[in-house]
Amino acid sequence: MNNLMMILAVLMPWLFFVLFILLCAKLVSWARQRRTSAIAFGVLVQMLLPDPKAQLTIEAVAESKQQVKKQQDENGKPLDDQLD
């Protein structure tokens, strides 16, 4: 019994690795078929995992908002529409 537990302990990381690869392959096939379960899983993972570049993302969004505000006049209409 002790030998069986030792063999299982040695093979456990490989078992997890193979199961992870199979899970990834299944998710890729779902994503190619545009199934909602793959999209839901992706959204869930995105919500739960931290964003390592959160500060850069916030700065990029703030810059794009400033650029949009510069392109608008005081009435809130885009300047491109007034040229026509």
N, CA and C of each residue as an Amber inpcrd file, in Angstrom:
protein
   252
   0.8190000  -1.1910000   0.0000000   0.0000000   0.0000000   0.0000000
   0.8670000   1.2600000   0.0000000   1.9640000   1.2030000   0.7100000
   2.8630000   2.3450000   0.7880000   3.5070000   2.6270000  -0.5730000
   3.8530000   1.5460000  -1.3030000   4.4520000   1.7050000  -2.6280000
   3.4530000   2.3230000  -3.6100000   2.1920000   1.9340000  -3.5020000
   1.1610000   2.4780000  -4.3690000   0.9840000   3.9770000  -4.1350000
   0.9940000   4.3930000  -2.8930000   0.8690000   5.8140000  -2.5720000
   2.0710000   6.6060000  -3.0760000   3.2420000   6.0050000  -3.0090000
   4.4370000   6.6800000  -3.4790000   4.4050000   6.8250000  -5.0080000
   3.9570000   5.8170000  -5.7030000   3.8430000   5.8880000  -7.1600000
   2.7930000   6.9250000  -7.5470000   1.6880000   6.9400000  -6.8340000
   0.6390000   7.9200000  -7.1020000   1.1450000   9.3440000  -6.8500000
   1.9320000   9.5340000  -5.8130000   2.4830000  10.8540000  -5.5150000
   3.4550000  11.3020000  -6.6010000   4.1910000  10.3810000  -7.1840000
   5.1310000  10.7220000  -8.2410000   4.3880000  11.0440000  -9.5420000
   3.3190000  10.3280000  -9.8290000   2.5790000  10.5170000 -11.0760000
   1.5380000  11.6380000 -11.0150000   1.2240000  12.1350000  -9.8350000
   0.1760000  13.1430000  -9.6820000   0.4620000  14.4270000 -10.4760000
   1.6580000  15.0010000 -10.4640000   1.8830000  16.2100000 -11.2770000
   1.6700000  15.9700000 -12.7680000   2.0670000  14.8010000 -13.2600000
   1.8650000  14.4950000 -14.6730000   0.3830000  14.3240000 -14.9940000
  -0.3480000  13.7430000 -14.0770000  -1.7870000  13.5840000 -14.2680000
  -2.4700000  14.9460000 -14.3500000  -2.1030000  15.8540000 -13.4490000
  -2.6600000  17.2120000 -13.4930000  -2.2680000  17.9200000 -14.7800000
  -1.0520000  17.7430000 -15.2330000  -0.5870000  18.3670000 -16.4620000
  -1.3850000  17.8700000 -17.6670000  -1.5950000  16.5660000 -17.7580000
  -2.3570000  15.9860000 -18.8680000  -3.8070000  16.4580000 -18.8210000
  -4.4060000  16.5150000 -17.6350000  -5.7770000  16.9960000 -17.5120000
  -5.8790000  18.4750000 -17.8860000  -4.8840000  19.2630000 -17.5400000
  -4.8650000  20.6720000 -17.9070000  -4.7870000  20.8360000 -19.4220000
  -3.9550000  20.0360000 -20.0760000  -3.8380000  20.0890000 -21.5340000
  -5.1630000  19.7050000 -22.1950000  -5.8160000  18.6850000 -21.6890000
  -7.1100000  18.2730000 -22.2420000  -8.1720000  19.3520000 -22.0520000
  -8.1680000  19.9910000 -20.8930000  -9.0980000  21.0840000 -20.6350000
  -8.8490000  22.2410000 -21.5990000  -7.6030000  22.5820000 -21.8220000
  -7.2620000  23.6640000 -22.7520000  -7.6900000  23.3180000 -24.1760000
  -7.4850000  22.0860000 -24.5780000  -7.8890000  21.6660000 -25.9210000
  -9.4100000  21.7550000 -26.0760000 -10.1410000  21.3670000 -25.0550000
 -11.6010000  21.4460000 -25.1030000 -12.0680000  22.8940000 -25.1770000
 -11.4380000  23.7720000 -24.3950000 -11.8170000  25.1850000 -24.4210000
 -11.5080000  25.8240000 -25.7710000 -10.4030000  25.4380000 -26.3860000
 -10.0690000  25.9650000 -27.7140000 -11.0970000  25.5100000 -28.7410000
 -11.5010000  24.2580000 -28.6600000 -12.5080000  23.7790000 -29.6150000
 -13.8400000  24.4970000 -29.3950000 -14.2180000  24.7620000 -28.1470000
 -15.4410000  25.5110000 -27.8640000 -15.3300000  26.9470000 -28.3820000
 -14.1640000  27.5460000 -28.2120000 -13.9820000  28.9250000 -28.6610000
 -14.0510000  29.0140000 -30.1810000 -13.5320000  28.0310000 -30.8740000
 -13.6100000  28.0360000 -32.3390000 -15.0410000  27.8780000 -32.8190000
 -15.8480000  27.1710000 -32.0500000 -17.2550000  26.9960000 -32.3990000
 -18.1160000  28.1470000 -31.8710000 -17.4910000  29.0950000 -31.1730000
 -18.1570000  30.2640000 -30.5860000 -19.2770000  29.8570000 -29.6360000
 -18.9710000  28.9220000 -28.7640000 -19.9520000  28.4870000 -27.7760000
 -19.9370000  29.4400000 -26.5920000 -21.0950000  29.6330000 -25.9990000
 -21.2090000  30.5860000 -24.8950000 -20.4820000  30.1050000 -23.6480000
 -20.3000000  28.8110000 -23.5090000 -19.5970000  28.3090000 -22.3310000
 -18.1320000  28.7370000 -22.3430000 -17.5110000  28.7880000 -23.5040000
 -16.1280000  29.2470000 -23.5980000 -16.0340000  30.7300000 -23.2950000
 -16.9870000  31.4980000 -23.7750000 -17.0000000  32.9330000 -23.4990000
 -17.2360000  33.1870000 -22.0180000 -18.1590000  32.4500000 -21.4140000
 -18.4390000  32.6120000 -19.9870000 -17.2250000  32.2410000 -19.1440000
 -16.5400000  31.1840000 -19.5230000 -15.3350000  30.7910000 -18.7960000
 -14.2540000  31.8660000 -18.9180000 -14.1010000  32.4290000 -20.1060000
 -13.1120000  33.4890000 -20.3020000 -13.4280000  34.7260000 -19.4860000
 -14.7010000  35.1110000 -19.4350000 -15.1040000  36.2630000 -18.6360000
 -14.8780000  35.9960000 -17.1610000 -15.2000000  34.8010000 -16.7150000
 -15.0080000  34.4420000 -15.3120000 -13.5340000  34.4780000 -14.9240000
 -12.6840000  33.9390000 -15.7740000 -11.2480000  33.9450000 -15.5010000
 -10.7240000  35.3730000 -15.4950000 -11.2010000  36.2000000 -16.4220000
 -10.7640000  37.5900000 -16.4900000 -11.1660000  38.3580000 -15.2350000
 -12.3280000  38.0390000 -14.6890000 -12.7790000  38.7230000 -13.4730000
 -11.9860000  38.2830000 -12.2490000 -11.6400000  37.0110000 -12.1710000
 -11.0050000  36.4890000 -10.9660000  -9.4920000  36.6860000 -10.9280000
  -8.8430000  36.6670000 -12.0800000  -7.3970000  36.8330000 -12.1030000
  -7.0350000  38.3110000 -12.1080000  -5.9940000  38.6810000 -11.3970000
  -5.6030000  40.0920000 -11.3850000  -4.9580000  40.4980000 -12.7100000
  -5.0960000  41.7670000 -13.0410000  -4.4970000  42.3100000 -14.2590000
  -3.1190000  42.8470000 -13.9130000  -2.0440000  42.2500000 -14.4440000
  -0.7060000  42.7050000 -14.0730000  -0.3800000  44.0860000 -14.6200000
  -1.0920000  44.5450000 -15.6310000  -0.8340000  45.8520000 -16.2180000
  -2.0330000  46.7810000 -15.9990000  -2.6170000  46.7270000 -14.8240000
  -3.8120000  47.5100000 -14.5490000  -3.5350000  49.0020000 -14.6430000
  -2.4220000  49.4550000 -14.1030000  -2.1070000  50.8820000 -14.1320000
  -1.9370000  51.3770000 -15.5660000  -1.2690000  50.5910000 -16.4040000
  -1.1050000  50.9830000 -17.8040000  -2.4380000  51.0330000 -18.5340000
  -3.3180000  50.1020000 -18.2250000  -4.6380000  50.0790000 -18.8550000
  -5.4450000  51.3080000 -18.4480000  -5.3960000  51.6620000 -17.1760000
  -6.1320000  52.8310000 -16.6910000  -5.6090000  54.0990000 -17.3590000
  -4.2920000  54.2210000 -17.4790000  -3.7060000  55.3940000 -18.1210000
  -4.0820000  55.4660000 -19.5960000  -4.0960000  54.3490000 -20.2910000
  -4.4640000  54.3320000 -21.7050000  -5.9120000  54.7550000 -21.8990000
  -6.7980000  54.2830000 -21.0370000  -8.2090000  54.6610000 -21.1320000
  -8.3790000  56.1470000 -20.8460000  -7.6690000  56.6570000 -19.8500000
  -7.7590000  58.0820000 -19.5200000  -7.2540000  58.9450000 -20.6810000
  -6.1710000  58.5390000 -21.3210000  -5.6480000  59.2920000 -22.4650000
  -6.6350000  59.2850000 -23.6310000  -7.2510000  58.1580000 -23.8910000
  -8.2090000  58.0960000 -25.0060000  -9.4310000  58.9610000 -24.7160000
  -9.8540000  59.0110000 -23.4480000 -10.9830000  59.8710000 -23.0980000
 -10.6180000  61.3390000 -23.2680000  -9.3830000  61.6970000 -22.9150000
  -8.9500000  63.0830000 -23.0880000  -8.9040000  63.4520000 -24.5610000
  -8.4570000  62.5510000 -25.4030000  -8.4060000  62.8210000 -26.8340000
  -9.8040000  63.0190000 -27.4030000 -10.7590000  62.2380000 -26.9350000
 -12.1380000  62.3810000 -27.4090000 -12.6990000  63.7210000 -26.9560000
 -12.4170000  64.1190000 -25.7240000 -12.9220000  65.4050000 -25.2280000
 -12.3070000  66.5770000 -25.9900000 -11.0550000  66.4490000 -26.3850000
 -10.4190000  67.5150000 -27.1550000 -11.0480000  67.6390000 -28.5340000
 -11.5480000  66.5430000 -29.0730000 -12.1480000  66.5560000 -30.4040000
 -13.5960000  67.0270000 -30.3900000 -14.1620000  67.2040000 -29.2200000
 -15.5510000  67.6490000 -29.1240000 -15.5850000  69.1420000 -28.7830000
 -16.5940000  69.8270000 -29.2850000 -16.7260000  71.2340000 -28.9280000
 -17.5470000  71.3620000 -27.6630000 -17.8900000  72.5680000 -27.2880000
 -18.6080000  72.7930000 -26.0330000 -20.0260000  72.2370000 -26.0460000
 -20.6020000  71.9640000 -27.2040000 -21.9560000  71.3900000 -27.2720000
 -21.9510000  69.8740000 -27.1660000 -20.7960000  69.2610000 -27.1950000
 -20.7140000  67.8180000 -27.0980000 -20.7490000  67.1170000 -28.4280000
 -20.7650000  67.8940000 -29.5330000 -20.7750000  67.2770000 -30.8490000
 -19.3460000  67.0820000 -31.3350000 -19.0660000  65.9900000 -31.9800000
 -17.7220000  65.7990000 -32.5220000 -17.4130000  66.8440000 -33.5880000
 -16.1710000  67.2760000 -33.6430000 -15.7590000  68.2920000 -34.6120000
 -15.8500000  67.7880000 -36.0430000 -15.6850000  66.4940000 -36.2570000
 -15.7450000  65.9290000 -37.5960000 -17.1180000  66.1130000 -38.2300000
 -18.1860000  66.0870000 -37.4220000 -19.5330000  66.2430000 -37.9410000
 -19.7990000  67.6750000 -38.3970000 -19.1330000  68.6420000 -37.8330000
 -19.3760000  70.0280000 -38.1790000 -18.7420000  70.4180000 -39.4880000
 -17.7690000  69.6460000 -39.9590000 -17.0900000  69.9780000 -41.1910000
 -17.9610000  69.7500000 -42.4160000 -18.9440000  68.8880000 -42.3420000
 -19.7960000  68.5610000 -43.5010000 -20.7740000  69.6430000 -43.8090000
